[in-house]
């Protein structure tokens, strides 16, 4: 297998694995006779091993703190499971933390650092987002009516993440293209933005707007980036005015309805956040134990009622050591990105930002520590500090 094909397959499979949850929420792909997660994971692991040993890597010292903190966090949460009151949730989370999380972080590191793999990852992510956007639009052809989420099985968070990343990547393609192709990419951005108004994901919509604004700005530099930001703000203002002046057409836009008329979701999260803080104090300094929050909060073994915030979950279940290690891993990754950004090619930095930003926003209001997407995004962020000393084939360019 050539070095180019090896890297391309690794990046493509990583993209499918990262978005497998979103793909499986569509009826057609949910009915497949095989599981998309396993379909992408099984061949990806040996490809990553080959990618690791067939390249000469250079690791930046800035990665030491977040990588060490992440490893210690996994170890600590495994230890914290020994005093957890949970059995069902614990048996689910421990394999995710001890096995899946390290593998996903490593995948993000290697795929994000290898130019061909990164290009394949971006293309597959963009393709998946366009596919889901088309399915959302197809479901809403009859007068922009609200989606029946139970019938279509299109989960707003997973679909929104895919749409947000794809929109940011499409915006990057637009600023890099010329002529009619640029107009086509801008139309794709607008279409993905319209699709994000339908499923109901409020955080995903915010991530889409920020990704479309910030990723191309990073690519264009100071002057061009400022002009792009102003253009995005102007387009956002025009779209808002248009929706306000056409309230009949805005009916059925589930995301807007949840933003303006459904405070219940935010109130429920605030209740979970307060409960997490309260139990963190009562169980200090060691925490409730991995998976123990829902039982302590009176919800039994119902994993869906986790704290809906990564930091609060680490504090409530892992105690003060858990919070410190989480801050070292994720906060340390943010600091490492800021320190490494000036020395990274703008195209690479912008694409990593487009892929990481939606997940970074989501972990603060949803998903738990066992979610593999968060660890893959952490690996992508840290990949800015991993570079190839000598490309295996001549002619490789940064993407």
C-alpha positions in Angstrom: 0.0 0.0 0.0 1.4 3.4 -1.0 2.0 6.0 1.6 -0.6 8.3 0.0 -3.3 5.7 0.0 -2.5 4.6 3.6 -2.9 8.2 4.8 -6.0 8.9 2.7 -7.8 5.7 4.0 -6.9 6.6 7.6 -8.3 10.1 7.2 -11.5 9.0 5.4 -12.2 6.2 8.0 -11.6 8.6 10.8 -14.1 11.0 9.3 -16.7 8.2 9.1 -16.0 7.1 12.7 -16.3 10.7 14.0 -19.6 11.2 12.3 -21.0 7.7 12.5 -23.5 8.7 15.2 -24.9 11.4 12.9 -25.0 9.1 10.0 -26.8 6.4 11.9 -29.6 8.8 12.8 -30.8 8.8 9.2 -33.3 6.0 8.4 -31.5 4.7 5.4 -28.1 4.3 7.1 -29.6 3.1 10.3 -31.1 0.2 8.4 -27.7 -1.0 7.1 -26.9 -4.6 8.0 -23.6 -3.6 9.6 -22.6 -1.0 12.3 -20.9 2.0 10.8 -18.8 2.5 14.0 -17.3 -0.9 13.8 -17.1 -0.7 10.0 -14.8 2.3 10.3 -13.0 1.5 13.6 -11.8 -2.0 12.8 -9.7 -1.1 9.6 -8.7 2.3 11.1 -6.7 0.9 14.0 -4.1 -1.0 11.9 -3.9 1.9 9.5 -3.1 4.3 12.4 -0.4 1.9 13.5 1.1 1.9 10.0 0.8 5.7 9.9 2.7 6.0 13.1 5.6 3.8 12.2 6.0 4.8 8.5 6.4 8.6 9.3 9.1 10.5 11.1 7.2 12.7 13.7 8.3 15.7 15.6 6.4 16.4 18.8 6.2 19.9 20.3 7.0 20.3 24.0 3.6 22.1 24.4 1.8 18.7 24.1 3.4 17.3 27.2 1.0 18.8 29.7 -2.3 18.0 28.0 -1.3 14.5 27.0 -0.1 13.6 30.5 -3.2 15.2 32.0 -5.5 13.2 29.7 -3.7 9.9 30.5 -3.9 10.6 34.2 -7.6 11.5 33.9 -8.4 8.2 32.3 -6.5 6.4 35.0 -8.1 8.4 37.8 -11.6 7.8 36.5 -10.9 4.1 36.4 -9.8 4.2 40.0 -12.7 6.4 40.9 -15.0 3.7 39.7 -14.1 1.6 42.7 -16.2 3.7 45.0 -19.0 4.5 42.6 -22.6 3.4 43.5 -23.3 2.7 39.8 -22.9 -0.6 38.1 -24.7 -0.2 34.7 -23.3 3.2 33.8 -19.9 2.3 35.2 -19.7 -0.8 33.0 -20.5 1.4 30.0 -18.2 4.2 30.7 -15.0 2.4 31.8 -14.4 0.8 28.4 -15.0 4.1 26.7 -12.6 5.9 29.0 -9.9 3.2 29.2 -10.0 1.9 25.6 -12.0 4.2 23.2 -10.8 7.5 24.5 -7.0 6.9 24.1 -7.6 5.4 20.7 -9.7 8.3 19.5 -7.2 10.9 20.9 -4.4 9.1 19.0 -6.5 9.0 15.9 -7.1 12.7 16.1 -3.4 13.4 16.7 -2.1 11.3 13.7 -4.9 12.2 11.2 -4.8 15.8 12.1 -1.0 16.0 11.6 -0.6 14.0 8.4 -1.5 16.3 5.4 -3.1 13.7 3.2 -5.1 12.1 6.0 -6.2 15.6 7.2 -7.4 16.4 3.6 -9.4 13.2 3.5 -10.9 13.8 6.9 -12.0 17.2 5.8 -13.5 16.0 2.5 -15.4 13.2 4.2 -16.7 15.4 6.9 -17.8 18.0 4.4 -19.5 15.2 2.3 -21.3 13.8 5.3 -22.5 17.3 6.3 -23.8 18.0 2.8 -25.5 14.6 2.8 -27.3 15.2 6.1 -28.1 18.8 5.0 -29.8 17.3 1.9 -31.7 14.8 4.0 -32.9 17.6 6.4 -34.0 19.7 3.4 -35.7 16.7 1.8 -37.7 16.2 5.0 -38.8 19.8 5.1 -39.8 20.3 1.4 -43.4 20.7 2.3 -43.4 24.4 3.2 -40.5 24.4 5.7 -42.6 22.3 8.2 -41.0 21.1 11.4 -39.3 17.7 11.3 -40.8 14.8 13.1 -37.7 13.8 14.9 -39.2 10.6 16.3 -40.1 9.5 12.8 -37.0 10.5 11.0 -34.6 9.6 13.9 -32.6 12.7 13.1 -31.1 13.7 16.5 -30.6 17.5 16.6 -27.3 17.4 18.4 -25.6 14.9 16.2 -27.0 16.3 13.0 -26.1 19.8 14.1 -22.5 18.9 14.8 -22.1 17.5 11.3 -23.8 20.5 9.7 -21.6 22.9 11.7 -18.3 21.3 10.8 -19.4 21.0 7.1 -20.5 24.6 7.0 -17.2 25.9 8.3 -15.3 23.7 5.8 -17.5 24.9 3.0 -16.8 28.5 4.0 -13.1 27.8 3.9 -13.5 26.3 0.4 -15.4 29.4 -0.6 -12.6 31.8 0.4 -10.0 29.6 -1.3 -12.0 29.3 -4.6 -12.4 31.7 -7.5 -15.2 32.7 -9.7 -18.4 30.7 -10.0 -16.9 28.0 -7.8 -16.8 30.4 -4.9 -20.5 31.2 -5.4 -21.3 27.5 -5.4 -19.5 27.1 -2.0 -21.2 30.1 -0.6 -24.5 28.7 -1.6 -23.5 25.4 0.1 -22.8 27.4 3.3 -26.2 29.1 3.1 -27.9 25.8 2.5 -26.2 24.2 5.5 -27.1 27.2 7.6 -30.8 26.8 6.5 -30.7 23.1 7.3 -29.3 23.8 10.8 -32.5 25.8 11.5 -34.6 22.7 11.2 -33.5 19.9 13.5 -33.5 22.0 16.7 -29.8 22.0 17.9 -29.2 25.4 19.4 -25.6 24.9 20.4 -25.0 23.4 16.9 -26.4 26.6 15.3 -24.2 28.8 17.4 -21.2 26.6 16.5 -22.1 26.8 12.8 -22.2 30.6 12.9 -18.9 30.8 14.9 -17.2 28.2 12.7 -18.3 30.0 9.4 -17.0 33.3 10.9 -13.7 32.2 12.5 -12.3 29.4 10.4 -12.0 31.5 7.2 -10.8 34.5 9.2 -7.9 32.3 10.4 -7.2 31.3 6.8 -7.3 34.9 5.4 -5.1 36.6 8.0 -5.6 39.9 9.8 -7.0 42.2 7.0 -8.9 39.6 5.1 -10.1 37.9 8.2 -11.6 41.2 9.6 -13.4 41.8 6.2 -14.8 38.2 6.3 -16.0 38.7 9.9 -17.8 41.9 9.0 -19.3 40.1 5.9 -20.6 37.2 8.1 -22.1 39.7 10.6 -23.8 41.6 7.8 -25.2 38.3 6.3 -26.4 37.2 9.8 -28.1 40.5 10.3 -29.8 40.4 6.9 -31.0 36.8 7.5 -32.4 37.8 11.0 -34.2 40.8 9.6 -35.7 38.6 6.8 -36.9 36.0 9.2 -38.5 38.7 11.4 -40.3 40.2 8.5 -41.5 36.8 7.3 -42.8 35.1 10.5 -45.0 32.8 8.4 -41.9 31.3 6.7 -40.1 31.0 10.0 -42.8 28.7 11.4 -41.5 25.1 11.7 -37.9 26.1 12.1 -37.3 23.9 15.1 -34.1 25.5 16.1 -35.5 29.0 16.2 -38.5 27.7 18.2 -36.3 26.2 20.8 -34.2 29.4 21.0 -37.2 31.7 21.5 -40.0 29.6 23.0 -38.5 26.7 24.9 -36.6 27.7 28.0 -37.2 24.2 29.5 -34.0 22.8 28.0 -31.9 25.5 29.6 -33.7 25.2 32.9 -33.2 21.5 32.9 -29.4 21.9 32.3 -29.2 24.5 35.0 -30.8 22.1 37.4 -28.3 19.4 36.4 -25.4 21.9 36.8 -26.6 22.9 40.2 -27.0 19.3 41.3 -23.5 18.5 40.0 -22.0 21.4 42.0 -23.9 20.4 45.1 -22.9 16.8 45.0 -19.3 17.7 44.2 -19.2 19.7 47.4 -20.8 16.9 49.4 -18.5 14.3 47.9 -15.3 16.4 48.1 -12.5 15.9 47.6 -12.7 12.5 45.8 -16.1 12.8 44.1 -19.0 10.4 43.7 -17.1 7.9 41.6 -17.3 7.3 37.9 -20.9 7.0 36.8 -22.2 7.8 40.2 -23.8 11.2 39.6 -27.2 10.1 38.3 -27.8 7.8 41.3 -26.8 10.5 43.7 -29.1 13.0 42.0 -32.0 10.6 42.3 -32.3 9.6 38.6 -31.1 6.0 39.1 -29.0 4.3 36.4 -30.2 6.8 33.7 -27.1 7.8 31.8 -29.0 10.5 29.9 -29.2 12.7 33.0 -25.4 13.3 33.3 -24.3 16.8 34.3 -24.2 18.0 30.6 -20.9 19.7 31.2 -17.5 18.0 30.9 -15.9 20.0 33.7 -18.8 19.6 36.1 -19.0 15.9 35.4 -15.2 15.5 36.1 -15.7 17.5 39.3 -18.8 15.6 40.5 -17.6 12.1 39.7 -13.8 12.5 39.9 -13.6 15.1 42.6 -11.0 17.8 42.7 -8.4 15.5 41.1 -10.8 14.9 38.2 -11.4 18.6 37.7 -7.7 19.5 37.8 -6.8 16.7 35.3 -9.7 17.7 33.0 -8.5 21.3 33.0 -5.0 20.1 32.3 -6.1 18.0 29.3 -8.7 20.3 27.7 -7.6 23.7 29.1 -4.0 22.7 28.4 -5.0 21.8 24.8 -6.5 25.3 24.3 -3.4 26.9 25.6 -1.2 24.7 23.4 -3.3 25.6 20.4 -2.9 29.3 21.2 0.9 28.9 21.6 1.3 26.8 18.5 -1.0 28.7 16.2 1.5 31.4 15.0 3.8 28.7 13.7 1.2 26.7 11.9 0.2 27.1 8.3 -3.1 29.2 8.1 -4.9 26.5 6.0 -4.1 23.8 8.5 -5.0 25.9 11.5 -8.3 26.9 9.9 -9.3 23.4 9.1 -8.5 22.1 12.6 -10.5 25.0 14.1 -13.5 24.1 11.8 -13.4 20.5 13.0 -12.8 21.2 16.7 -15.0 24.2 17.5 -18.4 22.5 17.3 -17.3 19.7 19.6 -15.6 22.1 22.0 -18.8 24.0 22.4 -20.9 20.9 22.7 -19.0 19.4 25.6 -19.8 22.4 27.7 -23.6 21.9 27.4 -23.9 18.2 26.4 -22.2 14.8 26.0 -20.4 13.0 28.8 -16.7 12.1 29.4 -17.2 8.8 27.6 -18.2 10.4 24.3 -15.5 9.5 21.7 -16.1 12.6 19.6 -14.7 14.8 22.4 -11.5 12.8 22.6 -11.0 12.8 18.8 -11.5 16.5 18.8 -8.9 16.9 21.6 -6.5 14.9 19.5 -7.1 17.1 16.5 -6.5 20.2 18.6 -3.2 18.7 19.8 -2.2 17.7 16.3 -1.0 21.2 15.7 2.0 20.3 17.8 2.8 17.1 15.8 4.5 17.6 12.4 6.2 15.4 9.8 10.0 15.8 9.7 10.2 14.5 6.1 7.1 13.7 4.0 7.2 10.1 2.8 6.5 11.2 -0.8 7.6 14.2 -2.6 5.1 16.9 -3.5 2.9 16.7 -0.4 1.6 20.1 0.4 -0.2 21.4 3.5 -3.9 21.4 3.3 
